[in-house]
Amino acid sequence: MSTATFTRAVTVFAVGFLALDAVLFALVNRFLWAGVCAAAAVLVVLGWRRYRRAMAELADARKEMKREVESIRQLLHNPPTRPSRQN
C-alpha cells in the first residue's frame, strides 16, 4: 500500500467518523457538538489537501535536485573544453 493510498484511507475514515458523530449528535439535539464534529471533518479535509500539496512540492524539488546533481556529475566527468591560446 502506498503512502498516498494510506493517507487517503485514513482521511476518509476520519471524515466518515466525524460526520457520523455530527449526525448522531444532531439527532439527540446536541447541535453544538454536531457543529464541532462537522467543523473538525472540514478541517481534516483541508489539512489533507495541504499535506498533499506539500508532498507534491517536495517531489518536484527532489526531481529538480536530481537533475542538478546529474548535470554536475556530467560536468565533472566531461569538463568543457577550453579554447586554445594562440600567441
C-alpha positions in Angstrom: 0.0 0.0 0.0 1.4 3.4 -1.0 1.6 6.4 1.3 -0.9 8.3 -0.8 -3.4 5.4 -0.6 -2.8 5.1 3.2 -3.3 8.8 3.9 -6.4 8.8 1.7 -7.9 5.9 3.6 -7.1 7.4 7.0 -8.7 10.7 5.9 -11.8 9.1 4.6 -12.1 7.1 7.8 -11.7 10.2 10.0 -14.1 12.3 7.9 -16.7 9.5 8.0 -16.3 9.0 11.7 -16.7 12.7 12.4 -19.6 13.1 10.0 -21.4 10.2 11.7 -20.8 11.8 15.1 -22.2 15.1 13.8 -25.3 13.4 12.6 -25.8 11.4 15.8 -25.2 14.5 18.0 -27.8 16.4 15.9 -30.3 13.6 16.4 -30.1 13.9 20.1 -30.3 17.7 20.0 -26.7 18.4 20.8 -26.2 20.9 18.0 -23.1 22.5 19.4 -21.2 19.2 19.4 -22.7 18.4 16.0 -21.2 21.6 14.7 -17.9 20.9 16.3 -17.7 17.5 14.7 -18.7 18.9 11.3 -16.1 21.6 11.6 -13.5 19.0 12.5 -14.4 17.0 9.5 -13.9 20.0 7.2 -10.5 20.8 8.9 -9.4 17.2 8.3 -10.1 17.5 4.6 -8.4 20.9 4.4 -5.3 19.5 6.2 -5.1 16.5 3.9 -5.2 18.7 0.9 -2.5 20.9 2.3 -0.4 17.8 3.1 -0.8 16.5 -0.5 0.2 19.9 -1.9 3.3 19.9 0.3 4.3 16.4 -0.7 3.9 17.3 -4.4 6.1 20.3 -3.9 8.7 18.1 -2.2 8.6 15.6 -5.0 9.1 18.4 -7.6 12.0 19.8 -5.6 13.6 16.4 -5.3 13.3 15.9 -9.1 14.9 19.3 -9.7 17.7 18.5 -7.3 18.3 15.2 -9.0 18.6 17.0 -12.4 21.1 19.4 -10.9 23.2 16.6 -9.5 23.3 14.8 -12.8 24.3 17.9 -14.6 27.2 18.5 -12.1 28.2 14.8 -12.5 28.3 15.3 -16.2 30.4 18.4 -15.9 32.9 16.6 -13.6 33.3 13.6 -15.9 33.3 15.6 -19.1 34.7 19.0 -18.5 34.1 21.6 -21.1 37.0 22.1 -23.5 38.8 25.4 -23.3 39.7 27.3 -26.4 43.4 27.0 -27.1 45.5 30.1 -26.7 47.4 31.3 -29.7 50.5 33.5 -29.2 
